[in-house]
Amino acid sequence: MLVRVAEGDPTAVRDVLSRYSALVWSLASGLSNDPHDVEDVVQDIFVDVWRSAGRYDPAVASEATFIATIARRRVIDRRRRAGRRLDPEPLEEEFAPGESDDRLRQIDLHDEANQAREVVAQLTGDRRKVLELSVVDGLTHREIAADTGIPLGTVKSHIRRGLAEVTERLRARRSIQLGEDESPFMEGSL
Amino acid sequence: MRRDPKDRRDPGFGNSNFEGQGYGEGGYAENGFGNAAYRDPNDSERVRAEVETAAALVAVEGASSAGVDTSHLDPVLLQRFESAAGALFSAMRPVGGPGAPGDLVERLIATTEPRAFGDATFERRASSLALAARRPQTERPTPARAARSVRANLVGFGGWAAAALLGLYVALGSFGGTSASSEPATVEDVRTVADAFGLRPDVSHSPWSVGDLTGEVVWSDADNAGYMYIDGLGVNDPEVAQYQLWIFRGQDPAAEPHPVDGGVFDVTTDGGVVVPIDAKIAVGSAGLFAVTVEEPGGVVVSERESIVAVAVRS
């Protein structure tokens, strides 16, 4: 669908919105309890999606993950501008967000988000906290180190390892879906 | 642009030779990621970790917050890490917040669809014109659109331009031009001519722009003729494809299934061109002009697949 958007097919816009608007709303809804604020950022996200559609590479990620990546940037930008941080629920409760929403069940996001969830589920203590503060709250590594007292080098290492592990899983998943040979990945690097 | 998966550089992790990818000595030391081990060309493991760390921080924080010069980073590695952050964000996103409105899709169509293909009003109209578009852009017989400037075209402005200007005066004076070939010109040419006809209330003079293209359109309902100035159209190969101009009676292309054929033309030179609008039948009141790319000789009914310019009459 994003390829069709990039090619200028107006019907693709409706298709993308029908498929992913509930997901994007879900990703942005933690920003505010005011639905007008949420809808505002959801609009920004989709305008960004339209503009970025030409850069979508199916070899790297699913459409849902591509859109979630844009959503994350926008949400964090908003949060930084507003000078506030989310107060996330305990992670265990976060691992099943939106499962009651039928619209979300149909999205292939689950495929890759589940890969990420599996990685997070294996993390403990500081590593999980650092990744959460970085990826979800949008704190910089220096802010995380200052807030938590974890040494700066350790913070950076946690972020790198978390992203690398998820990257490995996503790449393996995309390789299978695209029918490519799965090559050794990050062997011995972590 | 979407990258060809076959051509992509895989940054790898376990198998990468970072030294061979421009991650050799230097660079990261000044960005706070270097140390003695980094400078050791044999310590590839450490170098790899440094590079991955830099990419990871840029992916989650942005280059400025991370304090990293992204010119040293592999864009594929960075793209993969950004996607990983997106997937993690989905996996860990907070619950709660207001529920989505039931008509969310329709609301987003109303608010974001007009910006799907550009912010300009003209582009919105062009997207309506392109309702039937299906073919990938790379498969279009579209002439290459070269980015140029009117300024560059003014260099060497001499006798040929004066002749073209004279031709414009003659042609516009009668509004009877039926030539199918465009003429090199500048926007100043058209404005000069339009000014000359400024006293005629039936002559409209409308600037327009769509993306890289800019121009002006001069039109007379009374004479059923006019000219369109276009700056930014690429030179076409008439053996492959030609431009065709269309005249719409209103300003909503979707409501006009049968626009009037305004003539086929070629662009033979870089720079602005003036195209006589050669209406094949009486238009009445023209409201919008569009240029499409068609097969050589033009078509009777355009599929509206390749719209390259839209000008709304003001």
Interface residues (C-beta under 8 A of the other chain):
Chain A: V3 V5 A6 E7 G8 D9 P10 T11 V13 R14 L17 S18 S21 A22 L23 W25 S26 L27 A28 S29 G30 L31 S32 N33 D34 P35 V38 E39 V42 Q43 F46 V47 W50 G54 R55 Y56 D57 P58 A59 V60 A61 A64 T65 F66 I67 A68 T69 I70 A71 R72 V75 L86 D87 P88 E89 L91 E93 E94 F95 P97 G98 L109 E112 A113 N114 Q115 A116 R117 V119 V120 L131 E132 S134 V135 V136 G138 T140 H141 K156 S157 I159 R160 G162 L163 A164 V166 T167 E168 L170 R171 L178 S183 P184 F185 M186 E187 G188 S189
Chain B: M1 R2 R3 P5 R8 G12 F13 G14 N15 E45 R48 A49 E52 T53 A56 L57 A59 V60 E61 S65 A66 V76 Q79 R80 F81 E82 S83 A84 A85 G86 A87 L88 F89 S90 A91 M92 R93 P94 V95 G96 G97 P98 G99 A100 P101 L104 V105 R107 L108 I109 T111 T112 E113 R115 A116 F117 S127 S128 A130 L131 A133 R134 R135 P136 Q137
